[in-house]
Amino acid sequence: MKILVVGGGGREHALCWSISASPLCSGLYCAPGNAGIADMAECLDIAADDVNGLVAFAKEAAIDLVVIGPEAPLVLGLADRLQAEGISAFGPSAAAARLEASKSFTKDLCRRYGIPTAAFGHFTSPDEARAYIREQGAPIVVKADGLAAGKGVTVAASEEEALAAVDSAMVDRAFGDAGAELVIEECLQGEELSFFALCDGRTALPLASAQDHKAIGDGDTGPNTGGMGAYSPAPVATPELEARIMAEIVEPTLEAMRAEGAPFSGVLYCGLMITESGPRLIEYNVRFGDPECQVLMFRLMSDLVPALIAVADGVLENFHLRWYEDAALTVVLSAKGYPGSYRKGTEIRNLDLARADPEVEVFHAGTAHGLENALISNGGRVLNVTARGASVTLAQKRAYAAVDAIDWPDGYCRRDIGWRAVEHERG
């Protein structure tokens, strides 16, 4: 079958890497792709949010399945448009994608259907938002209501920091229309967990656990990013906890979305805080996380394509996936300055050295080809150096050895990805 992957980041490279290994895949395309994806798929000059262009290509090329990576085309209704043309799509409808597109929609849903989450307020006025912050005190979390590429959240340690976040979003419009409304919520205490489940509207199949690192600096310091690294499995995700997450969060969410007339099909990401009283929802994403997808694909033993088809066709019940017992860890190499201003077009060398270890793969995120086919940076998060090992400690060691083999003076990475799991393994 012919498969089109939509997107051009590290998540999409990992998806293409996994899909390309399937005997079911007879032709693989990616729009727009990147320099790494071009080694295994035909990259198309179609933007990920060009819904008309994507639908036209899928029809012309007789694509059998479209796998939608990023959130933007989902929110724009790409899955709906494809299905209206009789083309199978992996990803939720625009109505179901509101779980990510609007934090206020999600929080209201949680309140109506008893899904455990942080106490919150929803604001369209900066004065009312400021008053709520002064009433609640700090620490407190300020979130842009709409899509902000993972950068619209401020975990404020002081009232002053929270008030500044309100001004940045609502007055200075740092996140554009995404910050015109805010959700302000209590700051939950505990350990974060990324939990993923494939969903076909009625059935949910949990995937392997993972943990992301959002902050730019070692020790989880500095501003939030789209993600600086991840690992799988997460020690906090015991079988007992996973059963609670499915029973208290994932399955009630599927029931709630059906009741709302917007059944959820695709992959549901639950960003969770594991508190003393149990799992609490921080946010939903309606697609594979990035960079969590990279470690999940590196641990997946089963053929991914049948699972994607089962979701798209609504026949996920009794489906099973197999996983390698080894841990996987990915380190994000970003351009210096990210998540602020950064340079593009700087040359990257020695990726072959980094990939010399068979337990290492380098997934491209923001890359392109420059003069004389040189590999150059083309974004903020540029490479995902991913490794497997019998433990997170060993996977971490392999990943950083590969990072150090890469010649890219303009690159930056955290040096402590996986630190919680490493501490756990040390006892």
C-alpha positions in Angstrom: 0.0 0.0 0.0 1.0 3.6 -0.6 1.4 5.7 2.5 1.8 9.5 3.0 3.2 10.9 6.2 2.4 14.5 6.9 5.0 16.6 8.7 8.7 17.3 8.6 10.2 16.9 12.1 11.8 14.2 14.2 8.5 12.6 15.0 7.8 12.2 11.3 11.3 10.8 10.6 10.7 8.2 13.3 7.3 7.3 11.9 8.8 7.0 8.4 11.6 4.9 9.7 9.2 2.5 11.3 6.7 2.5 8.4 9.4 1.9 5.8 10.3 -1.4 7.4 6.8 -2.8 7.0 6.3 -5.3 4.2 2.8 -3.7 3.7 4.4 -0.4 2.5 5.0 -0.4 -1.2 5.5 3.4 -1.5 6.3 6.0 1.1 5.8 9.8 0.7 6.3 12.6 3.2 5.1 16.2 3.1 7.3 18.2 3.4 9.8 15.9 5.1 13.5 16.8 5.8 17.0 15.7 4.8 16.9 12.5 6.8 13.4 11.5 5.7 14.5 11.9 2.1 16.7 8.7 2.5 13.6 6.5 2.9 10.7 8.4 1.4 9.9 10.7 -1.5 9.6 14.2 0.0 7.0 16.5 -1.4 7.0 20.3 -1.6 3.7 20.6 0.2 3.5 22.2 3.6 2.0 20.2 6.5 -0.8 22.7 6.9 -1.7 22.9 3.1 -4.8 20.9 3.4 -5.9 21.4 -0.2 -2.5 20.5 -1.5 -2.3 17.4 0.6 -5.8 16.2 -0.3 -5.1 16.8 -4.0 -1.8 14.8 -3.9 -3.4 11.9 -2.0 -6.1 11.7 -4.6 -3.8 12.0 -7.6 -1.3 9.5 -6.2 -4.0 7.0 -5.0 -2.6 7.0 -1.5 -4.1 4.3 0.7 -3.3 5.7 4.1 -2.3 9.2 5.3 -0.5 9.4 8.7 -0.9 12.9 10.1 2.0 13.8 12.4 1.6 17.5 13.6 -1.4 19.0 15.3 -1.9 22.0 13.0 -3.3 20.0 10.0 -5.5 18.0 12.4 -7.0 21.1 13.8 -7.5 22.4 10.2 -9.6 19.3 9.4 -7.2 17.3 7.2 -8.5 14.0 8.5 -12.1 15.0 7.8 -11.3 16.1 4.2 -9.4 12.9 3.4 -12.1 10.7 4.8 -14.7 12.7 2.7 -12.7 11.6 -0.3 -12.6 8.0 0.7 -9.0 8.1 1.8 -8.0 6.4 5.1 -6.4 8.8 7.6 -4.7 8.2 10.9 -5.6 11.1 13.1 -8.6 12.7 14.7 -11.3 14.9 13.2 -11.1 18.7 13.7 -13.8 18.4 16.4 -11.9 15.8 18.3 -8.6 17.7 17.9 -10.0 20.4 20.1 -8.6 18.3 23.0 -5.3 19.9 22.0 -6.4 23.0 20.2 -8.2 24.5 23.1 -7.1 24.0 26.7 -10.3 25.6 28.0 -12.3 23.0 26.0 -10.3 20.2 27.6 -10.6 21.6 31.1 -14.3 22.1 30.8 -14.6 18.5 29.5 -12.6 17.2 32.5 -14.9 19.1 34.9 -18.1 17.9 33.2 -17.0 14.2 33.0 -15.1 13.9 36.3 -11.6 13.4 34.7 -9.0 14.3 37.4 -7.0 17.5 36.6 -5.8 20.6 38.2 -8.1 23.3 39.5 -8.3 26.2 37.0 -9.8 29.4 35.6 -10.4 30.4 32.0 -9.8 34.1 31.1 -10.4 36.4 28.1 -9.4 39.5 30.1 -5.9 40.3 31.3 -7.4 42.2 34.3 -9.4 39.2 35.4 -6.4 36.9 34.9 -4.2 39.1 37.0 -6.9 39.2 39.8 -7.1 35.4 39.8 -3.4 35.1 40.2 -3.3 37.5 43.1 -6.2 35.6 44.7 -4.6 32.2 44.2 -0.9 33.0 44.8 2.1 31.2 43.6 3.4 28.8 42.4 0.8 28.8 39.6 0.7 27.8 35.9 -0.2 30.2 33.1 -1.1 28.6 29.7 -2.0 30.0 26.3 -5.4 28.5 25.4 -4.5 27.7 21.8 -1.7 26.0 19.9 1.7 27.6 20.7 4.2 24.9 19.6 4.8 23.7 23.1 6.0 27.2 24.3 2.8 28.7 25.7 3.2 27.5 29.2 4.8 29.3 32.2 5.2 27.5 35.5 5.5 30.6 37.6 7.3 30.4 41.0 6.1 33.9 42.0 3.1 36.1 41.4 5.3 38.6 39.6 6.4 35.9 37.1 2.8 34.8 36.5 1.6 38.4 36.0 4.5 38.9 33.5 3.3 35.8 31.6 -0.2 37.2 31.4 1.2 40.4 29.9 3.4 38.6 27.5 0.5 36.4 26.2 -2.5 38.8 26.3 -0.9 42.3 25.9 2.3 41.7 24.0 0.7 38.8 22.0 3.8 36.7 22.2 1.9 33.7 21.0 -0.4 35.5 18.6 -4.1 34.4 18.7 -3.2 31.3 20.7 -2.6 33.6 23.8 -5.7 35.7 23.4 -7.3 33.5 26.0 -5.6 31.9 29.0 -6.1 28.9 31.3 -4.5 29.5 34.7 -4.3 26.5 37.0 -2.9 25.2 40.2 0.7 24.0 40.1 0.5 20.2 40.7 3.4 18.5 42.5 4.8 15.1 41.6 6.5 13.4 38.7 5.5 14.1 35.0 4.6 11.2 32.7 3.8 11.0 29.0 1.2 8.3 28.4 0.0 7.3 24.9 -2.9 5.2 23.7 -4.0 4.3 20.3 -7.8 5.0 20.0 -10.4 4.1 17.4 -13.3 6.0 18.9 -14.3 3.2 21.3 -11.2 1.1 22.1 -8.0 2.3 23.6 -4.7 0.4 23.4 -2.0 1.7 25.7 1.5 2.1 24.3 4.8 2.0 26.1 5.4 4.7 28.7 7.8 7.6 28.2 9.0 10.7 30.0 9.8 14.0 28.3 12.2 16.9 29.3 10.6 20.2 28.4 13.0 22.7 30.0 15.9 23.9 28.0 18.5 23.5 30.7 20.0 20.7 32.8 18.1 20.1 36.1 14.9 21.1 34.4 15.8 24.8 34.4 15.1 27.6 32.0 12.2 28.2 29.7 10.0 25.4 28.3 10.7 24.1 24.8 9.0 21.6 22.4 11.0 18.9 24.2 14.8 18.4 24.7 14.8 14.7 25.1 12.8 11.7 26.3 13.2 8.1 27.4 11.1 4.9 27.6 10.0 3.1 29.7 9.5 5.5 32.7 10.0 3.8 36.1 7.1 5.7 37.6 4.7 3.9 35.1 4.0 0.7 37.1 1.4 -1.7 35.8 -0.9 -0.6 38.6 -0.5 3.1 37.7 -1.1 2.4 34.0 -4.4 0.6 34.9 -5.5 3.6 36.9 -4.6 6.0 34.0 -6.6 3.9 31.6 -9.6 3.6 33.9 -9.6 7.2 35.3 -8.4 9.3 32.3 -8.2 7.6 28.9 -11.4 5.5 28.9 -13.5 8.3 30.4 -12.1 10.7 27.8 -13.2 8.4 24.9 -16.6 8.1 26.5 -16.8 11.9 26.9 -15.8 12.6 23.3 -18.4 10.2 22.0 -21.0 11.9 24.2 -19.9 15.2 22.7 -20.5 13.9 19.2 -16.7 13.9 18.4 -15.4 10.3 18.8 -11.6 10.3 19.1 -9.6 8.3 16.6 -5.8 8.4 16.5 -3.2 8.6 19.2 -4.1 10.3 22.4 -1.2 11.7 24.4 -1.9 12.4 28.1 0.6 14.7 29.8 0.2 13.7 33.4 1.4 14.7 36.8 1.7 11.7 39.1 0.7 13.2 42.5 0.4 11.6 45.9 -3.3 11.1 45.3 -2.8 9.6 41.8 -2.6 10.7 38.2 -3.8 14.1 37.2 -4.1 15.4 33.6 -1.9 18.3 32.7 -2.8 18.4 29.0 -3.9 16.3 26.0 -2.1 16.2 22.7 -3.9 14.6 19.7 -0.8 13.1 18.1 2.5 11.3 18.9 4.7 13.4 21.1 7.9 14.8 19.8 10.5 13.6 21.0 8.6 10.8 22.7 7.6 9.2 19.4 11.3 8.6 18.6 11.9 6.4 21.7 8.5 4.6 21.2 9.3 3.7 17.6 12.8 2.6 18.6 11.3 0.2 21.1 8.4 -1.0 19.0 8.9 -4.6 17.9 5.6 -5.0 16.0 4.9 -3.7 12.5 3.4 -0.3 13.0 1.3 -0.2 9.8 -1.3 -2.8 10.8 -1.9 -0.8 14.0 -2.4 2.4 12.1 -4.8 0.7 9.8 -6.8 -0.8 12.7 -7.2 2.6 14.2 -8.3 4.2 10.9 -10.7 1.3 10.2 -12.1 1.3 13.8 -11.1 -2.3 14.5 -8.6 -1.9 17.3 -10.4 -4.2 19.7 -8.2 -7.3 20.6 -5.2 -5.8 18.8 -1.8 -6.3 20.5 1.6 -4.7 20.1 5.0 -6.1 21.2 7.8 -4.1 22.6 11.6 -4.6 23.0 12.4 -4.9 26.7 15.4 -2.6 26.2 15.1 1.0 27.1 15.4 3.8 24.6 16.6 7.4 25.1 16.8 10.4 22.7 18.8 13.6 23.1 17.6 16.6 21.2 20.4 18.6 19.5 19.1 22.2 19.1 20.5 25.3 17.6 22.1 27.5 20.1 19.6 30.2 21.3 16.5 28.0 21.0 13.7 28.4 22.1 14.6 32.1 21.5 16.3 33.4 18.3 18.8 31.1 16.6 20.7 30.7 13.3 19.8 28.5 10.4 22.0 27.1 7.7 24.9 26.0 9.8 26.7 22.8 8.6 26.5 19.5 10.5 29.1 16.8 10.0 30.0 13.3 11.1 26.5 11.8 11.4 27.9 8.5 10.1 30.2 8.3 13.1 27.3 8.9 15.4 25.4 6.1 13.8 28.3 3.6 13.8 26.8 1.9 16.9 24.0 -0.4 15.6 22.0 0.5 18.7 22.0 4.2 17.7 19.8 6.1 15.2 19.8 9.8 14.4 16.3 11.1 13.5 16.3 14.5 11.7 14.1 17.2 12.9 15.1 20.6 11.4 17.6 19.7 8.6 18.0 20.4 4.9 20.6 20.0 2.2 22.8 23.0 1.4 25.5 23.6 -1.2 27.2 20.5 -2.5 24.6 18.4 -0.6 26.0 19.5 2.8 23.7 18.8 5.7 22.6 22.1 7.3 20.4 23.1 10.2 16.9 24.4 9.3 15.1 24.8 12.6 15.3 25.1 16.4 15.3 21.4 17.3 17.5 19.9 14.6 18.5 16.3 15.5 17.3 13.5 17.8 20.1 11.2 18.7 18.4 8.0 19.9 19.9 4.9 21.5 18.8 1.6 23.0 20.2 -0.3 25.9 19.5 -2.9 28.5 18.9 0.0 30.9 18.2 3.7 30.7 21.7 4.2 32.0 23.2 2.3 29.1 21.0 3.9 26.5 22.0 7.3 27.9 25.7 6.4 27.7 25.3 5.4 24.1 23.2 8.4 23.1 25.7 10.9 24.5 28.7 9.1 22.9 26.9 9.5 19.6 26.1 13.2 20.4 29.8 13.8 21.0 30.8 12.2 17.7 28.7 14.8 15.8 30.6 17.9 14.5 28.2 20.8 14.9 29.7 23.8 16.8 26.3 25.6 16.6 24.5 22.8 18.4 23.4 22.6 22.0 21.9 19.8 24.1 21.0 19.0 27.7 23.5 16.6 29.3 21.1 15.0 31.8 18.3 13.4 29.7 16.9 10.4 31.6 18.3 11.6 35.0 15.2 10.4 37.0 15.4 6.9 35.6 19.2 6.8 36.0 18.8 7.7 39.7 16.1 5.0 40.0 18.3 2.4 38.5 21.1 3.4 40.9 18.7 2.8 43.7 
